[in-house]
Amino acid sequence: MYRAEVEPMPSNPPDRVPRTGLWKVVIYEGDRFVRTDRDYIVISKAERLAEKLNFEFGNKTKGKGKGA
């Protein structure tokens, strides 16, 4: 089953304030990375997109990823 997660961009400085910087939505099938969807967006938009994609995939989770 596919799932969408929100992850920080690698360019985000490690000492940044949580939930700032640029984020991306990544799509996984099980543990396998499938694709990245819409790089370089703010966290609120990334979370909304991940939630929408997870709903379309039939998941009930919010889609908050490892970086959130």
HTML snippet that shows the backbone in 3Dmol.js (N, CA, C, O; Angstrom):
<script src="https://3Dmol.org/build/3Dmol-min.js"></script>
<div id="view" style="width:600px;height:400px;position:relative"></div>
<script>
const pdb = `
ATOM      1  N   MET A   1       0.841  -1.177   0.000  1.00  0.00           N
ATOM      2  CA  MET A   1       0.000   0.000   0.000  1.00  0.00           C
ATOM      3  C   MET A   1       0.891   1.247   0.000  1.00  0.00           C
ATOM      4  O   MET A   1       1.942   1.280   0.640  1.00  0.00           O
ATOM      5  N   TYR A   2       0.453   2.246  -0.718  1.00  0.00           N
ATOM      6  CA  TYR A   2       1.178   3.509  -0.775  1.00  0.00           C
ATOM      7  C   TYR A   2       0.886   4.358   0.457  1.00  0.00           C
ATOM      8  O   TYR A   2      -0.174   4.247   1.073  1.00  0.00           O
ATOM      9  N   ARG A   3       1.862   5.216   0.805  1.00  0.00           N
ATOM     10  CA  ARG A   3       1.656   6.189   1.873  1.00  0.00           C
ATOM     11  C   ARG A   3       2.495   7.428   1.566  1.00  0.00           C
ATOM     12  O   ARG A   3       3.556   7.336   0.949  1.00  0.00           O
ATOM     13  N   ALA A   4       2.009   8.572   2.000  1.00  0.00           N
ATOM     14  CA  ALA A   4       2.718   9.835   1.809  1.00  0.00           C
ATOM     15  C   ALA A   4       3.228  10.310   3.158  1.00  0.00           C
ATOM     16  O   ALA A   4       2.526  10.210   4.164  1.00  0.00           O
ATOM     17  N   GLU A   5       4.454  10.829   3.181  1.00  0.00           N
ATOM     18  CA  GLU A   5       5.046  11.364   4.395  1.00  0.00           C
ATOM     19  C   GLU A   5       5.656  12.724   4.105  1.00  0.00           C
ATOM     20  O   GLU A   5       6.037  13.022   2.974  1.00  0.00           O
ATOM     21  N   VAL A   6       5.741  13.538   5.136  1.00  0.00           N
ATOM     22  CA  VAL A   6       6.351  14.852   5.044  1.00  0.00           C
ATOM     23  C   VAL A   6       7.757  14.734   5.626  1.00  0.00           C
ATOM     24  O   VAL A   6       7.935  14.249   6.743  1.00  0.00           O
ATOM     25  N   GLU A   7       8.759  15.182   4.859  1.00  0.00           N
ATOM     26  CA  GLU A   7      10.143  15.120   5.311  1.00  0.00           C
ATOM     27  C   GLU A   7      10.828  16.452   5.034  1.00  0.00           C
ATOM     28  O   GLU A   7      10.497  17.130   4.061  1.00  0.00           O
ATOM     29  N   PRO A   8      11.780  16.831   5.882  1.00  0.00           N
ATOM     30  CA  PRO A   8      12.507  18.083   5.628  1.00  0.00           C
ATOM     31  C   PRO A   8      13.423  17.938   4.424  1.00  0.00           C
ATOM     32  O   PRO A   8      13.922  16.849   4.141  1.00  0.00           O
ATOM     33  N   MET A   9      13.638  19.025   3.728  1.00  0.00           N
ATOM     34  CA  MET A   9      14.584  19.025   2.624  1.00  0.00           C
ATOM     35  C   MET A   9      15.991  18.851   3.198  1.00  0.00           C
ATOM     36  O   MET A   9      16.268  19.345   4.291  1.00  0.00           O
ATOM     37  N   PRO A  10      16.872  18.169   2.494  1.00  0.00           N
ATOM     38  CA  PRO A  10      18.240  18.002   3.002  1.00  0.00           C
ATOM     39  C   PRO A  10      18.968  19.331   3.166  1.00  0.00           C
ATOM     40  O   PRO A  10      19.938  19.418   3.920  1.00  0.00           O
ATOM     41  N   SER A  11      18.511  20.355   2.473  1.00  0.00           N
ATOM     42  CA  SER A  11      19.159  21.662   2.555  1.00  0.00           C
ATOM     43  C   SER A  11      18.779  22.424   3.823  1.00  0.00           C
ATOM     44  O   SER A  11      19.378  23.459   4.117  1.00  0.00           O
ATOM     45  N   ASN A  12      17.786  21.929   4.588  1.00  0.00           N
ATOM     46  CA  ASN A  12      17.419  22.600   5.838  1.00  0.00           C
ATOM     47  C   ASN A  12      18.599  22.522   6.802  1.00  0.00           C
ATOM     48  O   ASN A  12      19.152  21.442   7.011  1.00  0.00           O
ATOM     49  N   PRO A  13      18.990  23.648   7.391  1.00  0.00           N
ATOM     50  CA  PRO A  13      20.096  23.594   8.353  1.00  0.00           C
ATOM     51  C   PRO A  13      19.701  22.762   9.577  1.00  0.00           C
ATOM     52  O   PRO A  13      18.558  22.842  10.026  1.00  0.00           O
ATOM     53  N   PRO A  14      20.624  21.968  10.123  1.00  0.00           N
ATOM     54  CA  PRO A  14      20.282  21.089  11.246  1.00  0.00           C
ATOM     55  C   PRO A  14      19.877  21.840  12.517  1.00  0.00           C
ATOM     56  O   PRO A  14      19.196  21.277  13.375  1.00  0.00           O
ATOM     57  N   ASP A  15      20.283  23.091  12.645  1.00  0.00           N
ATOM     58  CA  ASP A  15      19.953  23.857  13.848  1.00  0.00           C
ATOM     59  C   ASP A  15      18.736  24.760  13.652  1.00  0.00           C
ATOM     60  O   ASP A  15      18.528  25.696  14.425  1.00  0.00           O
ATOM     61  N   ARG A  16      17.934  24.486  12.627  1.00  0.00           N
ATOM     62  CA  ARG A  16      16.772  25.328  12.341  1.00  0.00           C
ATOM     63  C   ARG A  16      15.692  25.160  13.403  1.00  0.00           C
ATOM     64  O   ARG A  16      15.674  24.173  14.139  1.00  0.00           O
ATOM     65  N   VAL A  17      14.813  26.117  13.469  1.00  0.00           N
ATOM     66  CA  VAL A  17      13.656  26.039  14.360  1.00  0.00           C
ATOM     67  C   VAL A  17      12.725  24.962  13.812  1.00  0.00           C
ATOM     68  O   VAL A  17      12.490  24.921  12.604  1.00  0.00           O
ATOM     69  N   PRO A  18      12.182  24.079  14.677  1.00  0.00           N
ATOM     70  CA  PRO A  18      11.279  23.035  14.174  1.00  0.00           C
ATOM     71  C   PRO A  18      10.130  23.617  13.351  1.00  0.00           C
ATOM     72  O   PRO A  18       9.591  24.675  13.674  1.00  0.00           O
ATOM     73  N   ARG A  19       9.769  22.909  12.286  1.00  0.00           N
ATOM     74  CA  ARG A  19       8.658  23.261  11.406  1.00  0.00           C
ATOM     75  C   ARG A  19       8.936  24.497  10.549  1.00  0.00           C
ATOM     76  O   ARG A  19       8.001  25.090  10.011  1.00  0.00           O
ATOM     77  N   THR A  20      10.196  24.892  10.414  1.00  0.00           N
ATOM     78  CA  THR A  20      10.545  25.967   9.485  1.00  0.00           C
ATOM     79  C   THR A  20      11.366  25.366   8.361  1.00  0.00           C
ATOM     80  O   THR A  20      11.635  24.165   8.357  1.00  0.00           O
ATOM     81  N   GLY A  21      11.759  26.180   7.426  1.00  0.00           N
ATOM     82  CA  GLY A  21      12.533  25.682   6.295  1.00  0.00           C
ATOM     83  C   GLY A  21      11.623  25.087   5.237  1.00  0.00           C
ATOM     84  O   GLY A  21      10.402  25.240   5.282  1.00  0.00           O
ATOM     85  N   LEU A  22      12.236  24.414   4.298  1.00  0.00           N
ATOM     86  CA  LEU A  22      11.491  23.831   3.189  1.00  0.00           C
ATOM     87  C   LEU A  22      11.303  22.338   3.413  1.00  0.00           C
ATOM     88  O   LEU A  22      12.144  21.668   4.012  1.00  0.00           O
ATOM     89  N   TRP A  23      10.181  21.836   2.917  1.00  0.00           N
ATOM     90  CA  TRP A  23       9.801  20.442   3.136  1.00  0.00           C
ATOM     91  C   TRP A  23       9.388  19.813   1.820  1.00  0.00           C
ATOM     92  O   TRP A  23       9.168  20.512   0.831  1.00  0.00           O
ATOM     93  N   LYS A  24       9.284  18.491   1.810  1.00  0.00           N
ATOM     94  CA  LYS A  24       8.830  17.766   0.629  1.00  0.00           C
ATOM     95  C   LYS A  24       7.870  16.672   1.069  1.00  0.00           C
ATOM     96  O   LYS A  24       7.882  16.240   2.221  1.00  0.00           O
ATOM     97  N   VAL A  25       7.042  16.236   0.136  1.00  0.00           N
ATOM     98  CA  VAL A  25       6.145  15.115   0.364  1.00  0.00           C
ATOM     99  C   VAL A  25       6.727  13.944  -0.428  1.00  0.00           C
ATOM    100  O   VAL A  25       6.956  14.051  -1.633  1.00  0.00           O
ATOM    101  N   VAL A  26       6.962  12.829   0.262  1.00  0.00           N
ATOM    102  CA  VAL A  26       7.513  11.652  -0.400  1.00  0.00           C
ATOM    103  C   VAL A  26       6.491  10.523  -0.359  1.00  0.00           C
ATOM    104  O   VAL A  26       5.735  10.387   0.602  1.00  0.00           O
ATOM    105  N   ILE A  27       6.481   9.728  -1.401  1.00  0.00           N
ATOM    106  CA  ILE A  27       5.540   8.614  -1.540  1.00  0.00           C
ATOM    107  C   ILE A  27       6.327   7.312  -1.373  1.00  0.00           C
ATOM    108  O   ILE A  27       7.368   7.114  -1.999  1.00  0.00           O
ATOM    109  N   TYR A  28       5.809   6.434  -0.519  1.00  0.00           N
ATOM    110  CA  TYR A  28       6.415   5.122  -0.299  1.00  0.00           C
ATOM    111  C   TYR A  28       5.397   4.035  -0.625  1.00  0.00           C
ATOM    112  O   TYR A  28       4.190   4.229  -0.478  1.00  0.00           O
ATOM    113  N   GLU A  29       5.903   2.894  -1.069  1.00  0.00           N
ATOM    114  CA  GLU A  29       5.096   1.686  -1.191  1.00  0.00           C
ATOM    115  C   GLU A  29       5.728   0.701  -0.221  1.00  0.00           C
ATOM    116  O   GLU A  29       6.786   0.139  -0.504  1.00  0.00           O
ATOM    117  N   GLY A  30       5.084   0.489   0.919  1.00  0.00           N
ATOM    118  CA  GLY A  30       5.713  -0.268   1.994  1.00  0.00           C
ATOM    119  C   GLY A  30       6.913   0.520   2.493  1.00  0.00           C
ATOM    120  O   GLY A  30       6.771   1.674   2.897  1.00  0.00           O
ATOM    121  N   ASP A  31       8.101  -0.091   2.469  1.00  0.00           N
ATOM    122  CA  ASP A  31       9.327   0.605   2.855  1.00  0.00           C
ATOM    123  C   ASP A  31      10.096   1.142   1.658  1.00  0.00           C
ATOM    124  O   ASP A  31      11.142   1.767   1.827  1.00  0.00           O
ATOM    125  N   ARG A  32       9.595   0.909   0.462  1.00  0.00           N
ATOM    126  CA  ARG A  32      10.296   1.305  -0.760  1.00  0.00           C
ATOM    127  C   ARG A  32       9.894   2.710  -1.193  1.00  0.00           C
ATOM    128  O   ARG A  32       8.709   3.006  -1.348  1.00  0.00           O
ATOM    129  N   PHE A  33      10.904   3.584  -1.389  1.00  0.00           N
ATOM    130  CA  PHE A  33      10.666   4.934  -1.891  1.00  0.00           C
ATOM    131  C   PHE A  33      10.155   4.844  -3.321  1.00  0.00           C
ATOM    132  O   PHE A  33      10.712   4.117  -4.144  1.00  0.00           O
ATOM    133  N   VAL A  34       9.084   5.593  -3.616  1.00  0.00           N
ATOM    134  CA  VAL A  34       8.521   5.598  -4.972  1.00  0.00           C
ATOM    135  C   VAL A  34       8.846   6.907  -5.679  1.00  0.00           C
ATOM    136  O   VAL A  34       9.421   6.895  -6.768  1.00  0.00           O
ATOM    137  N   ARG A  35       8.487   8.034  -5.075  1.00  0.00           N
ATOM    138  CA  ARG A  35       8.743   9.321  -5.724  1.00  0.00           C
ATOM    139  C   ARG A  35       8.604  10.455  -4.719  1.00  0.00           C
ATOM    140  O   ARG A  35       8.094  10.277  -3.613  1.00  0.00           O
ATOM    141  N   THR A  36       9.069  11.619  -5.136  1.00  0.00           N
ATOM    142  CA  THR A  36       8.903  12.848  -4.362  1.00  0.00           C
ATOM    143  C   THR A  36       7.859  13.685  -5.063  1.00  0.00           C
ATOM    144  O   THR A  36       7.857  13.790  -6.289  1.00  0.00           O
ATOM    145  N   ASP A  37       6.972  14.280  -4.290  1.00  0.00           N
ATOM    146  CA  ASP A  37       5.918  15.098  -4.855  1.00  0.00           C
ATOM    147  C   ASP A  37       6.047  16.524  -4.324  1.00  0.00           C
ATOM    148  O   ASP A  37       5.962  16.748  -3.116  1.00  0.00           O
ATOM    149  N   ARG A  38       6.247  17.460  -5.196  1.00  0.00           N
ATOM    150  CA  ARG A  38       6.291  18.885  -4.870  1.00  0.00           C
ATOM    151  C   ARG A  38       7.361  19.242  -3.840  1.00  0.00           C
ATOM    152  O   ARG A  38       7.057  19.467  -2.668  1.00  0.00           O
ATOM    153  N   ASP A  39       8.590  19.290  -4.280  1.00  0.00           N
ATOM    154  CA  ASP A  39       9.692  19.743  -3.432  1.00  0.00           C
ATOM    155  C   ASP A  39       9.527  21.221  -3.081  1.00  0.00           C
ATOM    156  O   ASP A  39       8.812  21.967  -3.750  1.00  0.00           O
ATOM    157  N   TYR A  40      10.202  21.607  -2.026  1.00  0.00           N
ATOM    158  CA  TYR A  40      10.348  23.018  -1.662  1.00  0.00           C
ATOM    159  C   TYR A  40       9.039  23.725  -1.329  1.00  0.00           C
ATOM    160  O   TYR A  40       8.702  24.732  -1.951  1.00  0.00           O
ATOM    161  N   ILE A  41       8.312  23.213  -0.368  1.00  0.00           N
ATOM    162  CA  ILE A  41       7.092  23.886   0.084  1.00  0.00           C
ATOM    163  C   ILE A  41       7.128  24.013   1.604  1.00  0.00           C
ATOM    164  O   ILE A  41       7.879  23.307   2.276  1.00  0.00           O
ATOM    165  N   VAL A  42       6.315  24.914   2.137  1.00  0.00           N
ATOM    166  CA  VAL A  42       6.262  25.110   3.580  1.00  0.00           C
ATOM    167  C   VAL A  42       5.538  23.932   4.228  1.00  0.00           C
ATOM    168  O   VAL A  42       4.763  23.234   3.575  1.00  0.00           O
ATOM    169  N   ILE A  43       5.798  23.720   5.518  1.00  0.00           N
ATOM    170  CA  ILE A  43       5.306  22.542   6.230  1.00  0.00           C
ATOM    171  C   ILE A  43       3.779  22.423   6.190  1.00  0.00           C
ATOM    172  O   ILE A  43       3.260  21.321   6.014  1.00  0.00           O
ATOM    173  N   SER A  44       3.058  23.519   6.348  1.00  0.00           N
ATOM    174  CA  SER A  44       1.590  23.430   6.389  1.00  0.00           C
ATOM    175  C   SER A  44       1.028  22.918   5.061  1.00  0.00           C
ATOM    176  O   SER A  44       0.101  22.108   5.052  1.00  0.00           O
ATOM    177  N   LYS A  45       1.579  23.379   3.952  1.00  0.00           N
ATOM    178  CA  LYS A  45       1.122  22.902   2.642  1.00  0.00           C
ATOM    179  C   LYS A  45       1.536  21.453   2.428  1.00  0.00           C
ATOM    180  O   LYS A  45       0.772  20.669   1.865  1.00  0.00           O
ATOM    181  N   ALA A  46       2.719  21.091   2.864  1.00  0.00           N
ATOM    182  CA  ALA A  46       3.191  19.710   2.718  1.00  0.00           C
ATOM    183  C   ALA A  46       2.305  18.753   3.507  1.00  0.00           C
ATOM    184  O   ALA A  46       1.952  17.683   3.010  1.00  0.00           O
ATOM    185  N   GLU A  47       1.946  19.127   4.727  1.00  0.00           N
ATOM    186  CA  GLU A  47       1.079  18.270   5.538  1.00  0.00           C
ATOM    187  C   GLU A  47      -0.302  18.111   4.917  1.00  0.00           C
ATOM    188  O   GLU A  47      -0.861  17.014   4.923  1.00  0.00           O
ATOM    189  N   ARG A  48      -0.855  19.190   4.383  1.00  0.00           N
ATOM    190  CA  ARG A  48      -2.171  19.099   3.732  1.00  0.00           C
ATOM    191  C   ARG A  48      -2.108  18.192   2.502  1.00  0.00           C
ATOM    192  O   ARG A  48      -3.001  17.374   2.280  1.00  0.00           O
ATOM    193  N   LEU A  49      -1.054  18.342   1.710  1.00  0.00           N
ATOM    194  CA  LEU A  49      -0.909  17.505   0.522  1.00  0.00           C
ATOM    195  C   LEU A  49      -0.740  16.039   0.910  1.00  0.00           C
ATOM    196  O   LEU A  49      -1.349  15.166   0.293  1.00  0.00           O
ATOM    197  N   ALA A  50       0.071  15.761   1.915  1.00  0.00           N
ATOM    198  CA  ALA A  50       0.272  14.381   2.359  1.00  0.00           C
ATOM    199  C   ALA A  50      -1.038  13.785   2.880  1.00  0.00           C
ATOM    200  O   ALA A  50      -1.347  12.624   2.612  1.00  0.00           O
ATOM    201  N   GLU A  51      -1.800  14.582   3.621  1.00  0.00           N
ATOM    202  CA  GLU A  51      -3.078  14.094   4.133  1.00  0.00           C
ATOM    203  C   GLU A  51      -4.034  13.779   2.979  1.00  0.00           C
ATOM    204  O   GLU A  51      -4.726  12.760   3.004  1.00  0.00           O
ATOM    205  N   LYS A  52      -4.070  14.646   1.979  1.00  0.00           N
ATOM    206  CA  LYS A  52      -4.930  14.415   0.812  1.00  0.00           C
ATOM    207  C   LYS A  52      -4.507  13.151   0.073  1.00  0.00           C
ATOM    208  O   LYS A  52      -5.350  12.332  -0.291  1.00  0.00           O
ATOM    209  N   LEU A  53      -3.201  12.989  -0.149  1.00  0.00           N
ATOM    210  CA  LEU A  53      -2.711  11.806  -0.857  1.00  0.00           C
ATOM    211  C   LEU A  53      -3.004  10.529  -0.073  1.00  0.00           C
ATOM    212  O   LEU A  53      -3.403   9.521  -0.655  1.00  0.00           O
ATOM    213  N   ASN A  54      -2.808  10.569   1.241  1.00  0.00           N
ATOM    214  CA  ASN A  54      -3.091   9.393   2.061  1.00  0.00           C
ATOM    215  C   ASN A  54      -4.571   9.025   1.999  1.00  0.00           C
ATOM    216  O   ASN A  54      -4.915   7.844   1.981  1.00  0.00           O
ATOM    217  N   PHE A  55      -5.439  10.020   1.967  1.00  0.00           N
ATOM    218  CA  PHE A  55      -6.871   9.756   1.823  1.00  0.00           C
ATOM    219  C   PHE A  55      -7.139   9.076   0.485  1.00  0.00           C
ATOM    220  O   PHE A  55      -7.901   8.112   0.413  1.00  0.00           O
ATOM    221  N   GLU A  56      -6.502   9.590  -0.584  1.00  0.00           N
ATOM    222  CA  GLU A  56      -6.673   8.987  -1.912  1.00  0.00           C
ATOM    223  C   GLU A  56      -6.131   7.558  -1.951  1.00  0.00           C
ATOM    224  O   GLU A  56      -6.664   6.710  -2.666  1.00  0.00           O
ATOM    225  N   PHE A  57      -5.067   7.292  -1.180  1.00  0.00           N
ATOM    226  CA  PHE A  57      -4.488   5.950  -1.126  1.00  0.00           C
ATOM    227  C   PHE A  57      -5.296   5.022  -0.231  1.00  0.00           C
ATOM    228  O   PHE A  57      -5.031   3.820  -0.196  1.00  0.00           O
ATOM    229  N   GLY A  58      -6.274   5.554   0.491  1.00  0.00           N
ATOM    230  CA  GLY A  58      -7.094   4.738   1.370  1.00  0.00           C
ATOM    231  C   GLY A  58      -6.550   4.602   2.774  1.00  0.00           C
ATOM    232  O   GLY A  58      -6.999   3.745   3.534  1.00  0.00           O
ATOM    233  N   ASN A  59      -5.576   5.447   3.133  1.00  0.00           N
ATOM    234  CA  ASN A  59      -5.003   5.437   4.486  1.00  0.00           C
ATOM    235  C   ASN A  59      -5.789   6.371   5.387  1.00  0.00           C
ATOM    236  O   ASN A  59      -6.400   7.331   4.917  1.00  0.00           O
ATOM    237  N   LYS A  60      -5.774   6.092   6.671  1.00  0.00           N
ATOM    238  CA  LYS A  60      -6.477   6.950   7.615  1.00  0.00           C
ATOM    239  C   LYS A  60      -5.535   7.800   8.450  1.00  0.00           C
ATOM    240  O   LYS A  60      -5.992   8.547   9.315  1.00  0.00           O
ATOM    241  N   THR A  61      -4.209   7.707   8.211  1.00  0.00           N
ATOM    242  CA  THR A  61      -3.244   8.503   8.966  1.00  0.00           C
ATOM    243  C   THR A  61      -3.144   9.892   8.378  1.00  0.00           C
ATOM    244  O   THR A  61      -3.581  10.133   7.253  1.00  0.00           O
ATOM    245  N   LYS A  62      -2.573  10.799   9.136  1.00  0.00           N
ATOM    246  CA  LYS A  62      -2.470  12.183   8.710  1.00  0.00           C
ATOM    247  C   LYS A  62      -1.341  12.452   7.725  1.00  0.00           C
ATOM    248  O   LYS A  62      -1.360  13.473   7.037  1.00  0.00           O
ATOM    249  N   GLY A  63      -0.362  11.563   7.641  1.00  0.00           N
ATOM    250  CA  GLY A  63       0.718  11.788   6.690  1.00  0.00           C
ATOM    251  C   GLY A  63       1.863  12.605   7.232  1.00  0.00           C
ATOM    252  O   GLY A  63       2.709  13.060   6.462  1.00  0.00           O
ATOM    253  N   LYS A  64       1.916  12.808   8.541  1.00  0.00           N
ATOM    254  CA  LYS A  64       3.048  13.522   9.110  1.00  0.00           C
ATOM    255  C   LYS A  64       4.236  12.596   9.106  1.00  0.00           C
ATOM    256  O   LYS A  64       4.159  11.458   9.570  1.00  0.00           O
ATOM    257  N   GLY A  65       5.329  13.091   8.581  1.00  0.00           N
ATOM    258  CA  GLY A  65       6.486  12.233   8.406  1.00  0.00           C
ATOM    259  C   GLY A  65       7.487  12.293   9.531  1.00  0.00           C
ATOM    260  O   GLY A  65       7.204  12.773  10.629  1.00  0.00           O
ATOM    261  N   LYS A  66       8.657  11.796   9.228  1.00  0.00           N
ATOM    262  CA  LYS A  66       9.714  11.677  10.221  1.00  0.00           C
ATOM    263  C   LYS A  66      10.169  13.035  10.730  1.00  0.00           C
ATOM    264  O   LYS A  66      10.596  13.142  11.880  1.00  0.00           O
ATOM    265  N   GLY A  67      10.090  14.066   9.916  1.00  0.00           N
ATOM    266  CA  GLY A  67      10.591  15.371  10.312  1.00  0.00           C
ATOM    267  C   GLY A  67       9.583  16.221  11.060  1.00  0.00           C
ATOM    268  O   GLY A  67       9.945  17.295  11.540  1.00  0.00           O
ATOM    269  N   ALA A  68       8.362  15.800  11.179  1.00  0.00           N
ATOM    270  CA  ALA A  68       7.335  16.632  11.803  1.00  0.00           C
ATOM    271  C   ALA A  68       7.195  16.332  13.274  1.00  0.00           C
ATOM    272  O   ALA A  68       6.373  16.945  13.954  1.00  0.00           O
TER     273      ALA A  68
END
`;
const viewer = $3Dmol.createViewer("view");
viewer.addModel(pdb, "pdb");
viewer.setStyle({}, {cartoon: {color: "spectrum"}});
viewer.zoomTo();
viewer.render();
</script>
